[in-house]
Amino acid sequence: MNTDQLLSKLAHTNEDPSFNNPMMPWFRKMVHTSQKTKDQAKKAAVLAHLFEGSGGLELLFMKRPPYDGTHGGQISFPGGKKEPSDTSYEQTALRETAEEVGIPEPSVRVIRKLDPLYIPPSNFIVHPYIGYSEELPELVLDPNEVAYTFSIPLAVLTSGKLIGKATVPTKYGKVKVPAYLWGEEVIWGATAIITARIVGLLS
């Protein structure tokens, strides 16, 4: 498929709850979260940003710097907490992306919103969006939020070749989780679950 066909499929394919399963840790599948808990959770939004790279469509990831927090040192998508001034979760995702990695809001074509995802360790409901730009602008990273960025061709992610297991530190201790393994990078947790949803839309 060419870029237009891929973007159209991402935009118009209905999500299936099973898209979560490949990358969801086993202990997450055993926890039932009440609607009340979700309603009272903190609110955030992230942008899974696609762009034309040397490997075709590529998906942008960022590495959080180490810090004393639930997601310190982890791989994530640009994004963060919804501010009172944000008129929508989409605006939150675009604003945070501009602040963290320097992609200007007007340069992003929002393809779609994905279903919200609850993250128990940090008690956040995250609203993911898929964005696209023909070219990736020169990134300007906020050093307080981003150690570095990297990207993975969508074709490699959809091939299944990166899927594996990793032992990672969590607030519950070290656990073995499903992950995408890209060189030295270990993509797991919410970021891997969202990535798997994107892959699922194309499968």
Backbone as a printed PyTorch tensor [residue, N CA C, xyz], in Angstrom:
tensor([[[  0.8280,  -1.1970,   0.0000],
         [  0.0000,   0.0000,   0.0000],
         [  0.8690,   1.2560,   0.0000]],

        [[  0.4200,   2.2890,  -0.7130],
         [  1.1350,   3.5480,  -0.6750],
         [  0.6970,   4.3530,   0.5550]],

        [[  1.2940,   5.5330,   0.7120],
         [  1.0300,   6.3240,   1.9120],
         [ -0.4400,   6.6870,   2.0510]],

        [[ -1.0580,   7.1420,   0.9500],
         [ -2.4670,   7.5350,   1.0170],
         [ -3.3540,   6.3580,   1.4290]],

        [[ -3.0550,   5.1720,   0.9180],
         [ -3.8400,   3.9870,   1.2640],
         [ -3.6460,   3.6120,   2.7310]],

        [[ -2.4160,   3.6980,   3.2140],
         [ -2.1450,   3.3860,   4.6240],
         [ -2.8660,   4.3630,   5.5470]],

        [[ -2.7880,   5.6470,   5.2250],
         [ -3.4290,   6.6570,   6.0630],
         [ -4.9460,   6.4910,   6.0330]],

        [[ -5.4920,   6.1520,   4.8670],
         [ -6.9330,   5.9320,   4.7630],
         [ -7.3610,   4.7400,   5.6070]],

        [[ -6.5600,   3.6790,   5.5700],
         [ -6.9010,   2.5030,   6.3760],
         [ -6.8240,   2.8160,   7.8650]],

        [[ -5.8120,   3.5730,   8.2690],
         [ -5.7040,   3.9740,   9.6710],
         [ -6.8990,   4.8240,  10.0920]],

        [[ -7.3650,   5.6660,   9.1890],
         [ -8.4410,   6.5900,   9.5200],
         [ -9.7950,   5.9070,   9.6040]],

        [[-10.0100,   4.8670,   8.8000],
         [-11.3620,   4.3410,   8.6380],
         [-11.5920,   2.9390,   9.1930]],

        [[-10.5440,   2.2590,   9.6320],
         [-10.7230,   0.9260,  10.2130],
         [-11.2120,   1.0530,  11.6500]],

        [[-12.2470,   0.3010,  11.9920],
         [-12.7640,   0.3230,  13.3580],
         [-11.7920,  -0.3700,  14.3050]],

        [[-11.6370,   0.2080,  15.4870],
         [-10.7980,  -0.4270,  16.4980],
         [-11.4670,  -1.6800,  17.0400]],

        [[-10.6500,  -2.6280,  17.4110],
         [-11.1110,  -3.8690,  18.0220],
         [-10.3950,  -3.9820,  19.3660]],

        [[-11.1170,  -4.2820,  20.4570],
         [-10.4470,  -4.3980,  21.7610],
         [ -9.2790,  -5.3800,  21.7690]],

        [[ -9.2970,  -6.3660,  20.8840],
         [ -8.2210,  -7.3540,  20.8530],
         [ -6.9000,  -6.7250,  20.4240]],

        [[ -6.9570,  -5.5060,  19.8200],
         [ -5.7190,  -4.8460,  19.4260],
         [ -4.8220,  -4.5970,  20.6390]],

        [[ -5.4180,  -4.4870,  21.8200],
         [ -4.6230,  -4.2550,  23.0290],
         [ -3.7960,  -5.4670,  23.4240]],

        [[ -4.3040,  -6.6330,  23.1240],
         [ -3.7980,  -7.8470,  23.7540],
         [ -2.3320,  -8.1920,  23.5060]],

        [[ -1.8020,  -8.0540,  22.2890],
         [ -0.4360,  -8.5200,  22.0580],
         [  0.6100,  -7.8890,  22.9650]],

        [[  0.4300,  -6.6460,  23.3470],
         [  1.4410,  -5.9380,  24.1240],
         [  1.0010,  -5.6220,  25.5480]],

        [[ -0.1590,  -6.1110,  25.9400],
         [ -0.6150,  -5.8370,  27.3010],
         [ -0.0240,  -6.8640,  28.2730]],

        [[  0.6950,  -6.4190,  29.2970],
         [  1.2590,  -7.3570,  30.2680],
         [  0.1750,  -8.2240,  30.9040]],

        [[  0.5310,  -9.4400,  31.2570],
         [ -0.4440, -10.3960,  31.7770],
         [ -1.1600,  -9.8710,  33.0170]],

        [[ -0.4110,  -9.1510,  33.8710],
         [ -1.0300,  -8.6910,  35.1200],
         [ -2.0450,  -7.5780,  34.8690]],

        [[ -1.8870,  -6.8580,  33.7460],
         [ -2.8710,  -5.8340,  33.4030],
         [ -4.1950,  -6.4720,  32.9630]],

        [[ -4.0970,  -7.6160,  32.3090],
         [ -5.3010,  -8.2800,  31.8130],
         [ -6.1570,  -8.8100,  32.9610]],

        [[ -5.5410,  -8.9850,  34.1340],
         [ -6.2630,  -9.5510,  35.2740],
         [ -6.9430,  -8.4880,  36.1250]],

        [[ -6.6700,  -7.2190,  35.8270],
         [ -7.2030,  -6.1320,  36.6460],
         [ -8.4150,  -5.5210,  35.9600]],

        [[ -9.5400,  -5.4860,  36.6610],
         [-10.7200,  -4.8020,  36.1460],
         [-10.7860,  -3.4140,  36.7750]],

        [[-10.8250,  -2.4070,  35.9300],
         [-10.8770,  -1.0320,  36.4030],
         [-12.3020,  -0.5130,  36.2900]],

        [[-12.8430,  -0.0140,  37.3810],
         [-14.2220,   0.4750,  37.3820],
         [-14.3360,   1.7740,  36.5870]],

        [[-15.5240,   2.0500,  36.1190],
         [-15.7620,   3.2970,  35.3940],
         [-15.5460,   4.4980,  36.3100]],

        [[-15.8740,   4.3640,  37.5930],
         [-15.6590,   5.4580,  38.5400],
         [-14.1820,   5.8150,  38.6330]],

        [[-13.3230,   4.7740,  38.6940],
         [-11.8800,   5.0160,  38.7530],
         [-11.4060,   5.7460,  37.5110]],

        [[-11.8990,   5.3230,  36.3490],
         [-11.5100,   5.9780,  35.1010],
         [-11.9870,   7.4230,  35.0610]],

        [[-13.2080,   7.6570,  35.5360],
         [-13.7620,   9.0120,  35.5270],
         [-12.9580,   9.9500,  36.4200]],

        [[-12.4120,   9.4150,  37.5070],
         [-11.6800,  10.2420,  38.4650],
         [-10.1810,  10.3080,  38.1730]],

        [[ -9.7280,   9.5670,  37.1760],
         [ -8.3040,   9.5390,  36.8410],
         [ -7.8570,  10.8670,  36.2340]],

        [[ -6.5590,  11.1180,  36.3120],
         [ -5.9890,  12.2920,  35.6580],
         [ -6.0850,  12.1160,  34.1380]],

        [[ -6.1730,  13.2140,  33.4100],
         [ -6.4130,  13.1730,  31.9690],
         [ -5.1790,  13.6480,  31.1990]],

        [[ -4.8720,  12.9260,  30.1240],
         [ -3.7180,  13.2760,  29.2930],
         [ -3.9920,  12.8790,  27.8480]],

        [[ -3.1260,  13.3280,  26.9510],
         [ -3.2340,  12.9670,  25.5390],
         [ -1.8340,  12.8390,  24.9570]],

        [[ -1.6800,  11.9540,  23.9620],
         [ -0.3920,  11.7550,  23.3030],
         [ -0.6110,  11.7500,  21.7910]],

        [[  0.4740,  11.9880,  21.0550],
         [  0.4340,  11.9620,  19.5890],
         [  1.3920,  10.9030,  19.0670]],

        [[  0.8380,   9.8880,  18.3960],
         [  1.6470,   8.9110,  17.6690],
         [  1.8510,   9.4880,  16.2810]],

        [[  3.0310,  10.0280,  16.0300],
         [  3.2620,  10.8250,  14.8200],
         [  3.9650,  10.0210,  13.7330]],

        [[  3.3320,   9.9620,  12.5660],
         [  3.8810,   9.3010,  11.3860],
         [  4.4350,  10.3430,  10.4220]],

        [[  5.5170,   9.9860,   9.7540],
         [  6.1050,  10.8910,   8.7590],
         [  6.8190,  10.0670,   7.6930]],

        [[  7.0920,  10.7200,   6.5590],
         [  7.8000,  10.0530,   5.4630],
         [  9.2910,  10.0460,   5.7780]],

        [[  9.8430,   8.8460,   5.9600],
         [ 11.2630,   8.7070,   6.2210],
         [ 11.9370,   7.8490,   5.1620]],

        [[ 13.1850,   7.5110,   5.4070],
         [ 13.9250,   6.6940,   4.4360],
         [ 13.3470,   5.2940,   4.3210]],

        [[ 12.6200,   4.8460,   5.3680],
         [ 12.0200,   3.5190,   5.3500],
         [ 10.5340,   3.5510,   5.0580]],

        [[ 10.0840,   4.6000,   4.3460],
         [  8.6500,   4.7570,   4.1230],
         [  8.0370,   5.4870,   5.3030]],

        [[  6.7870,   5.1970,   5.6100],
         [  6.1580,   5.8090,   6.7810],
         [  6.8630,   5.3300,   8.0420]],

        [[  7.2570,   6.2590,   8.9000],
         [  7.9370,   5.9190,  10.1440],
         [  7.1650,   6.5150,  11.3170]],

        [[  7.2580,   5.8360,  12.4690],
         [  6.5690,   6.2620,  13.6820],
         [  7.5860,   6.8160,  14.6700]],

        [[  7.3040,   8.0150,  15.1700],
         [  8.2360,   8.7090,  16.0570],
         [  8.0380,   8.2830,  17.5100]],

        [[  9.1470,   7.9980,  18.1770],
         [  9.1550,   7.6930,  19.6040],
         [ 10.1310,   8.6320,  20.3020]],

        [[  9.9590,   8.7910,  21.6060],
         [ 10.9120,   9.5710,  22.3850],
         [ 11.2570,   8.8420,  23.6820]],

        [[ 12.4540,   9.0980,  24.1630],
         [ 12.9320,   8.5090,  25.4140],
         [ 12.8550,   9.5660,  26.5070]],

        [[ 12.1320,   9.2410,  27.5680],
         [ 12.0720,  10.1500,  28.7060],
         [ 13.4010,  10.1050,  29.4680]],

        [[ 13.8920,  11.2300,  29.9590],
         [ 15.0900,  11.1920,  30.8030],
         [ 14.7710,  10.5180,  32.1290]],

        [[ 15.7690,   9.9810,  32.8080],
         [ 15.5140,   9.3900,  34.1250],
         [ 15.0120,  10.4480,  35.0960]],

        [[ 13.9700,  10.1330,  35.8280],
         [ 13.4900,  11.0230,  36.8870],
         [ 12.7020,  10.1900,  37.8890]],

        [[ 12.4650,  10.7530,  39.0440],
         [ 11.7810,  10.0410,  40.1150],
         [ 10.2750,  10.0810,  39.8600]],

        [[  9.8240,   9.2170,  38.9750],
         [  8.4130,   9.1670,  38.6200],
         [  8.0980,   7.8490,  37.9530]],

        [[  6.8230,   7.5840,  37.7590],
         [  6.3900,   6.2900,  37.2390],
         [  6.9810,   5.9910,  35.8740]],

        [[  7.0810,   7.0060,  35.0040],
         [  7.4740,   6.7570,  33.6190],
         [  8.8710,   7.2880,  33.2860]],

        [[  9.6640,   7.6060,  34.3090],
         [ 11.0150,   8.0840,  34.0710],
         [ 11.8550,   7.0540,  33.3200]],

        [[ 12.5810,   7.4990,  32.2900],
         [ 13.4720,   6.6340,  31.5350],
         [ 12.7810,   5.7260,  30.5380]],

        [[ 11.4740,   5.8410,  30.3810],
         [ 10.7400,   4.9530,  29.4780],
         [ 10.5940,   5.5650,  28.0830]],

        [[ 10.2720,   4.6980,  27.1150],
         [  9.9420,   5.1390,  25.7680],
         [  8.4780,   5.5660,  25.7500]],

        [[  8.2000,   6.6780,  25.1030],
         [  6.8300,   7.1760,  25.0600],
         [  6.5710,   7.8740,  23.7330]],

        [[  5.3360,   8.3220,  23.5590],
         [  4.9920,   9.2560,  22.5050],
         [  4.9590,  10.6550,  23.1220]],

        [[  5.1750,  11.6990,  22.3120],
         [  5.0090,  13.0510,  22.8500],
         [  3.5960,  13.2340,  23.4080]],

        [[  3.5140,  13.8980,  24.5370],
         [  2.1950,  14.1150,  25.1310],
         [  2.3050,  14.4450,  26.6020]],

        [[  1.1560,  14.6800,  27.2090],
         [  1.1680,  15.0130,  28.6230],
         [ -0.2130,  15.3590,  29.1350]],

        [[ -0.2300,  15.9540,  30.2960],
         [ -1.4670,  16.2230,  31.0280],
         [ -2.2810,  17.3310,  30.3620]],

        [[ -3.5770,  17.1560,  30.3590],
         [ -4.4810,  18.1770,  29.8150],
         [ -4.4990,  19.3790,  30.7510]],

        [[ -4.2970,  20.5550,  30.1670],
         [ -4.3100,  21.8010,  30.9320],
         [ -5.6950,  22.4510,  30.8350]],

        [[ -6.0740,  23.2550,  31.8410],
         [ -7.3860,  23.9210,  31.8030],
         [ -7.5940,  24.7670,  30.5530]],

        [[ -6.5050,  25.2930,  29.9830],
         [ -6.6180,  26.1510,  28.7980],
         [ -6.8340,  25.3430,  27.5140]],

        [[ -6.6110,  24.0210,  27.5520],
         [ -6.8070,  23.1870,  26.3670],
         [ -8.3050,  23.0070,  26.1070]],

        [[ -8.7190,  23.2510,  24.8880],
         [-10.1350,  23.1410,  24.5500],
         [-10.5420,  21.7140,  24.2060]],

        [[ -9.5620,  20.8320,  23.9810],
         [ -9.8490,  19.4440,  23.6260],
         [ -8.6220,  18.5910,  23.9030]],

        [[ -8.8110,  17.2790,  23.9090],
         [ -7.6620,  16.3760,  24.0640],
         [ -6.7520,  16.4470,  22.8450]],

        [[ -7.3370,  16.6890,  21.6800],
         [ -6.5100,  16.8540,  20.4760],
         [ -5.5690,  18.0370,  20.6410]],

        [[ -6.0780,  19.1340,  21.1720],
         [ -5.2200,  20.2960,  21.3970],
         [ -4.1180,  19.9720,  22.4090]],

        [[ -4.4660,  19.1900,  23.4400],
         [ -3.4480,  18.7680,  24.4160],
         [ -2.3250,  18.0120,  23.7240]],

        [[ -2.6910,  17.0420,  22.8850],
         [ -1.6880,  16.2350,  22.1900],
         [ -0.7980,  17.0900,  21.2930]],

        [[ -1.4050,  18.0200,  20.5510],
         [ -0.6350,  18.8720,  19.6440],
         [  0.2360,  19.8590,  20.4180]],

        [[ -0.3170,  20.4550,  21.4670],
         [  0.4620,  21.4070,  22.2670],
         [  1.6560,  20.7410,  22.9110]],

        [[  1.4250,  19.5890,  23.5360],
         [  2.5170,  18.8770,  24.2070],
         [  3.5880,  18.4360,  23.2050]],

        [[  3.1630,  18.0140,  22.0200],
         [  4.1200,  17.6060,  20.9950],
         [  4.9930,  18.7790,  20.5670]],

        [[  4.3650,  19.9520,  20.3970],
         [  5.1350,  21.1440,  20.0470],
         [  6.1080,  21.5150,  21.1590]],

        [[  5.6540,  21.4140,  22.4030],
         [  6.5040,  21.7930,  23.5310],
         [  7.6400,  20.8030,  23.7450]],

        [[  7.3790,  19.5210,  23.5720],
         [  8.3860,  18.5030,  23.9190],
         [  9.3940,  18.2500,  22.8020]],

        [[  8.9220,  18.2010,  21.5430],
         [  9.8480,  17.8590,  20.4520],
         [  9.8900,  18.9010,  19.3440]],

        [[  9.0820,  19.9550,  19.4470],
         [  9.1990,  21.0720,  18.5190],
         [  8.4910,  20.9160,  17.1920]],

        [[  7.5560,  19.9690,  17.0790],
         [  6.7860,  19.8560,  15.8370],
         [  5.6530,  20.8800,  15.8940]],

        [[  5.6280,  21.8610,  14.9800],
         [  4.5910,  22.9040,  15.0400],
         [  3.1920,  22.3230,  14.8350]],

        [[  2.2540,  22.8090,  15.6090],
         [  0.8760,  22.3000,  15.5140],
         [  0.3090,  22.3590,  14.0990]],

        [[  0.5050,  23.4690,  13.3500],
         [ -0.1030,  23.5430,  12.0140],
         [  0.4550,  22.5220,  11.0220]],

        [[  1.6380,  21.9650,  11.3180],
         [  2.2530,  21.0280,  10.3700],
         [  1.7330,  19.6040,  10.5290]],

        [[  0.9110,  19.3600,  11.5450],
         [  0.4250,  18.0060,  11.8330],
         [ -0.9900,  17.8280,  11.2770]],

        [[ -1.1480,  16.8140,  10.4720],
         [ -2.4850,  16.4080,  10.0170],
         [ -2.9670,  15.2960,  10.9480]],

        [[ -4.0090,  15.5720,  11.7220],
         [ -4.5260,  14.5630,  12.6420],
         [ -5.3640,  13.5520,  11.8610]],

        [[ -4.9430,  12.2960,  11.8960],
         [ -5.6060,  11.2260,  11.1410],
         [ -6.8330,  10.7090,  11.8850]],

        [[ -6.6920,  10.5050,  13.1860],
         [ -7.8150,  10.0070,  13.9730],
         [ -7.4690,   9.9960,  15.4540]],

        [[ -8.5030,   9.7940,  16.2610],
         [ -8.3330,   9.5470,  17.6840],
         [ -8.5410,   8.0620,  17.9430]],

        [[ -7.7410,   7.4990,  18.8450],
         [ -7.9260,   6.1160,  19.2750],
         [ -8.6880,   6.0980,  20.6040]],

        [[ -9.1850,   4.9300,  20.9710],
         [ -9.9140,   4.8020,  22.2340],
         [ -8.9940,   5.1560,  23.4090]],

        [[ -9.5330,   5.7980,  24.4410],
         [ -8.7230,   6.1390,  25.6190],
         [ -8.1560,   4.8800,  26.2800]],

        [[ -7.0130,   5.0500,  26.9200],
         [ -6.3290,   3.9420,  27.5920],
         [ -6.0450,   4.3420,  29.0370]],

        [[ -6.4670,   3.4850,  29.9830],
         [ -6.1940,   3.7540,  31.3910],
         [ -4.8610,   3.1310,  31.7800]],

        [[ -4.0320,   3.9160,  32.4740],
         [ -2.7110,   3.4590,  32.9180],
         [ -2.7190,   3.3990,  34.4410]],

        [[ -2.8950,   2.2050,  35.0350],
         [ -3.0370,   2.0930,  36.5000],
         [ -1.8740,   2.6500,  37.3170]],

        [[ -0.5890,   2.3800,  36.9560],
         [  0.4870,   2.8310,  37.8470],
         [  0.5100,   4.3330,  38.0900]],

        [[  0.1500,   5.1130,  37.0670],
         [  0.1720,   6.5700,  37.2250],
         [ -1.2300,   7.1730,  37.3360]],

        [[ -2.2700,   6.3270,  37.2460],
         [ -3.6680,   6.7610,  37.3600],
         [ -4.0070,   7.8460,  36.3470]],

        [[ -3.6610,   7.5830,  35.0820],
         [ -3.9840,   8.4850,  33.9910],
         [ -4.8900,   7.7900,  32.9810]],

        [[ -5.8370,   8.5350,  32.4530],
         [ -6.5470,   8.1460,  31.2360],
         [ -5.8690,   8.9030,  30.0930]],

        [[ -5.3180,   8.1600,  29.1450],
         [ -4.5980,   8.7760,  28.0300],
         [ -5.4410,   8.6900,  26.7650]],

        [[ -5.5560,   9.8130,  26.0830],
         [ -6.2910,   9.8840,  24.8190],
         [ -5.2650,   9.9460,  23.6820]],

        [[ -5.0920,   8.8430,  22.9350],
         [ -4.0850,   8.8250,  21.8690],
         [ -4.6440,   9.3340,  20.5380]],

        [[ -3.8080,  10.0570,  19.8150],
         [ -4.1280,  10.5250,  18.4670],
         [ -3.0280,  10.0570,  17.5130]],

        [[ -3.4160,   9.7970,  16.2740],
         [ -2.4510,   9.5000,  15.2190],
         [ -2.3050,  10.7480,  14.3650]],

        [[ -1.0790,  11.2090,  14.1860],
         [ -0.8070,  12.3770,  13.3620],
         [  0.1110,  12.0250,  12.2090]],

        [[  0.1690,  12.9240,  11.2290],
         [  0.9960,  12.6810,  10.0430],
         [  1.5420,  14.0010,   9.5210]],

        [[  2.7790,  13.9670,   9.0600],
         [  3.3350,  15.0730,   8.2850],
         [  4.2160,  14.4850,   7.1890]],

        [[  4.2370,  15.1650,   6.0580],
         [  4.9980,  14.6320,   4.9300],
         [  6.4720,  14.5330,   5.2680]],

        [[  6.9670,  15.5310,   5.9590],
         [  8.3640,  15.5280,   6.3930],
         [  8.4310,  15.7710,   7.8910]],

        [[  9.4620,  15.2420,   8.5180],
         [  9.6770,  15.5290,   9.9370],
         [ 10.5430,  16.7750,  10.0290]],

        [[ 10.0450,  17.8440,  10.6530],
         [ 10.8700,  19.0530,  10.7740],
         [ 12.0560,  18.8050,  11.7030]],

        [[ 12.9880,  19.7190,  11.6640],
         [ 14.1040,  19.6200,  12.6060],
         [ 13.5450,  19.7430,  14.0160]],

        [[ 13.7800,  18.7150,  14.8260],
         [ 13.1820,  18.6650,  16.1500],
         [ 13.9490,  19.5440,  17.1320]],

        [[ 13.2130,  20.1630,  18.0130],
         [ 13.7890,  20.9420,  19.1090],
         [ 13.2830,  20.3110,  20.3970]],

        [[ 14.1730,  19.6050,  21.1080],
         [ 13.7640,  18.8050,  22.2610],
         [ 13.8370,  19.6040,  23.5570]],

        [[ 12.8210,  19.4230,  24.3860],
         [ 12.8490,  19.9680,  25.7370],
         [ 13.6570,  18.9970,  26.6010]],

        [[ 14.8530,  19.3840,  27.0480],
         [ 15.7060,  18.4470,  27.7860],
         [ 15.1170,  17.9680,  29.1010]],

        [[ 14.1630,  18.7140,  29.6390],
         [ 13.5170,  18.2780,  30.8720],
         [ 12.5380,  17.1370,  30.6300]],

        [[ 12.0890,  17.0000,  29.3820],
         [ 11.0740,  16.0100,  29.0530],
         [ 11.5780,  14.9060,  28.1290]],

        [[ 12.6210,  15.1950,  27.3500],
         [ 13.0530,  14.2790,  26.2920],
         [ 14.5670,  14.1200,  26.3180]],

        [[ 15.0240,  12.8680,  26.4250],
         [ 16.4600,  12.5920,  26.3330],
         [ 16.8790,  12.5340,  24.8630]],

        [[ 16.0960,  11.8320,  24.0430],
         [ 16.3470,  11.7520,  22.6010],
         [ 15.1200,  11.1450,  21.9320]],

        [[ 15.1080,  11.1890,  20.6030],
         [ 14.0270,  10.5860,  19.8300],
         [ 14.6040,   9.5730,  18.8490]],

        [[ 13.7300,   8.7030,  18.3550],
         [ 14.0950,   7.7770,  17.2680],
         [ 12.8000,   7.3990,  16.5700]],

        [[ 12.9220,   6.7780,  15.4120],
         [ 11.7320,   6.3660,  14.6750],
         [ 11.9180,   4.9490,  14.1400]],

        [[ 10.7800,   4.2820,  13.9150],
         [ 10.7720,   2.9180,  13.4060],
         [  9.8480,   2.8700,  12.1870]],

        [[ 10.3170,   2.2930,  11.0590],
         [  9.4340,   2.1610,   9.8990],
         [  8.1820,   1.3620,  10.2430]],

        [[  7.0500,   1.8450,   9.7650],
         [  5.7860,   1.1650,  10.0290],
         [  5.8080,  -0.2540,   9.4760]],

        [[  6.4930,  -0.4480,   8.3580],
         [  6.5720,  -1.7820,   7.7560],
         [  7.2830,  -2.7700,   8.6780]],

        [[  8.2600,  -2.2880,   9.4310],
         [  8.9810,  -3.1670,  10.3670],
         [  8.0800,  -3.5080,  11.5500]],

        [[  7.3510,  -2.5120,  12.0410],
         [  6.4390,  -2.7580,  13.1690],
         [  5.3480,  -3.7510,  12.7930]],

        [[  4.7950,  -3.6160,  11.5910],
         [  3.7030,  -4.5100,  11.1790],
         [  4.1950,  -5.9070,  10.8170]],

        [[  5.5070,  -6.0730,  10.6170],
         [  6.0460,  -7.3920,  10.2660],
         [  6.0210,  -8.3650,  11.4340]],

        [[  5.9570,  -7.8400,  12.6640],
         [  5.9820,  -8.6910,  13.8520],
         [  7.3740,  -9.0910,  14.2910]],

        [[  8.4020,  -8.6830,  13.5480],
         [  9.7750,  -9.1190,  13.8460],
         [ 10.3320,  -8.5130,  15.1320]],

        [[  9.7450,  -7.4280,  15.5890],
         [ 10.2860,  -6.7470,  16.7730],
         [  9.6550,  -7.2170,  18.0760]],

        [[  8.6370,  -8.0600,  17.9860],
         [  7.9090,  -8.4630,  19.1900],
         [  8.7260,  -9.4720,  19.9970]],

        [[  8.8810,  -9.1840,  21.2820],
         [  9.6190, -10.0880,  22.1590],
         [  9.2010,  -9.8880,  23.6040]],

        [[ 10.0980, -10.2450,  24.5150],
         [  9.8540, -10.1000,  25.9530],
         [ 11.0300,  -9.3470,  26.5720]],

        [[ 10.7400,  -8.6370,  27.6470],
         [ 11.7880,  -7.9210,  28.3620],
         [ 11.4400,  -7.8710,  29.8410]],

        [[ 12.4670,  -7.8710,  30.6760],
         [ 12.2820,  -7.6880,  32.1120],
         [ 12.5520,  -6.2320,  32.4350]],

        [[ 11.5430,  -5.5760,  32.9980],
         [ 11.6360,  -4.1330,  33.2120],
         [ 11.3350,  -3.7970,  34.6720]],

        [[ 11.9080,  -2.6880,  35.1700],
         [ 11.5860,  -2.2530,  36.5340],
         [ 10.2580,  -1.5090,  36.5460]],

        [[  9.4120,  -1.8170,  37.5050],
         [  8.1430,  -1.1100,  37.6760],
         [  7.9760,  -0.7620,  39.1520]],

        [[  6.9250,  -0.0320,  39.4740],
         [  6.6690,   0.3070,  40.8820],
         [  6.2820,  -0.9360,  41.6740]],

        [[  5.9810,  -2.0320,  40.9560],
         [  5.6380,  -3.2950,  41.6160],
         [  6.8320,  -4.2520,  41.6860]],

        [[  8.0140,  -3.7820,  41.2410],
         [  9.1850,  -4.6390,  41.1570],
         [  9.4870,  -4.9860,  39.7110]],

        [[ 10.4890,  -5.8150,  39.4790],
         [ 10.8540,  -6.2010,  38.1210],
         [  9.8820,  -7.2580,  37.6040]],

        [[  9.3870,  -7.0390,  36.3830],
         [  8.4430,  -7.9780,  35.7850],
         [  8.8140,  -8.2100,  34.3280]],

        [[  8.4200,  -9.3790,  33.8110],
         [  8.6320,  -9.6830,  32.3940],
         [  7.3920,  -9.2690,  31.6280]],

        [[  7.5910,  -8.5150,  30.5510],
         [  6.4700,  -7.9590,  29.7920],
         [  6.7010,  -8.1610,  28.2970]],

        [[  5.6250,  -8.1790,  27.5070],
         [  5.8000,  -8.1470,  26.0500],
         [  6.3180,  -6.7770,  25.6370]],

        [[  7.1410,  -6.7370,  24.6050],
         [  7.7520,  -5.4740,  24.1980],
         [  8.1470,  -5.5270,  22.7310]],

        [[  8.2470,  -4.3550,  22.1470],
         [  8.9050,  -4.2130,  20.8520],
         [ 10.3820,  -3.9470,  21.1340]],

        [[ 11.2580,  -4.7280,  20.5220],
         [ 12.6960,  -4.6170,  20.7630],
         [ 13.3620,  -4.0670,  19.5000]],

        [[ 13.8340,  -2.8360,  19.5890],
         [ 14.4270,  -2.1370,  18.4360],
         [ 15.8450,  -1.7180,  18.8250]],

        [[ 16.8340,  -2.5180,  18.4230],
         [ 18.1950,  -2.2590,  18.8740],
         [ 18.2620,  -2.3580,  20.3850]],

        [[ 18.7200,  -1.3020,  21.0260],
         [ 18.8000,  -1.2590,  22.4850],
         [ 17.5130,  -0.7500,  23.1220]],

        [[ 16.5680,  -0.3280,  22.3090],
         [ 15.3440,   0.2650,  22.8400],
         [ 14.3020,  -0.8110,  23.1730]],

        [[ 13.6440,  -0.6320,  24.3190],
         [ 12.5930,  -1.5410,  24.7750],
         [ 11.3060,  -0.7290,  24.9030]],

        [[ 10.3620,  -1.0130,  24.0240],
         [  9.0920,  -0.2830,  24.0120],
         [  8.0390,  -1.1840,  24.6250]],

        [[  7.5030,  -0.7770,  25.7690],
         [  6.5610,  -1.6260,  26.4830],
         [  5.4890,  -0.7550,  27.1330]],

        [[  4.5670,  -1.3880,  27.8440],
         [  3.5360,  -0.6420,  28.5580],
         [  2.5790,   0.0620,  27.6230]],

        [[  2.1110,   1.2390,  28.0420],
         [  1.0950,   1.9630,  27.2820],
         [  1.5660,   2.2940,  25.8730]],

        [[  2.8390,   2.6490,  25.7180],
         [  3.3450,   2.9950,  24.3870],
         [  3.2900,   1.7940,  23.4520]],

        [[  3.6450,   0.6240,  23.9680],
         [  3.5680,  -0.5870,  23.1490],
         [  2.1230,  -0.9510,  22.8330]],

        [[  1.2300,  -0.7570,  23.7960],
         [ -0.1860,  -1.0650,  23.5780],
         [ -0.7640,  -0.1680,  22.4810]],

        [[ -0.4420,   1.1180,  22.5230],
         [ -0.9210,   2.0420,  21.4920],
         [ -0.3250,   1.6810,  20.1420]],

        [[  0.9660,   1.3510,  20.1280],
         [  1.6100,   0.9290,  18.8900],
         [  0.9320,  -0.2940,  18.3080]],

        [[  0.6050,  -1.2630,  19.1580],
         [ -0.0770,  -2.4770,  18.7140],
         [ -1.4580,  -2.1660,  18.1390]],

        [[ -2.1150,  -1.1550,  18.6820],
         [ -3.4080,  -0.7400,  18.1340],
         [ -3.2460,  -0.2190,  16.7120]],

        [[ -2.2160,   0.5740,  16.4910],
         [ -1.9490,   1.1130,  15.1560],
         [ -1.6440,  -0.0260,  14.1920]],

        [[ -0.8140,  -0.9780,  14.6330],
         [ -0.5060,  -2.1500,  13.8080],
         [ -1.7860,  -2.9240,  13.5230]],

        [[ -2.6460,  -3.0560,  14.5540],
         [ -3.8900,  -3.8020,  14.3850],
         [ -4.8090,  -3.1770,  13.3590]],

        [[ -4.8260,  -1.8630,  13.2780],
         [ -5.6570,  -1.1770,  12.2940],
         [ -5.2390,  -1.5230,  10.8610]],

        [[ -3.9810,  -1.8740,  10.7010],
         [ -3.4490,  -2.1590,   9.3630],
         [ -3.4160,  -3.6390,   9.0340]],

        [[ -3.7090,  -4.4870,  10.0290],
         [ -3.5780,  -5.9320,   9.8120],
         [ -4.8250,  -6.5100,   9.1600]]])
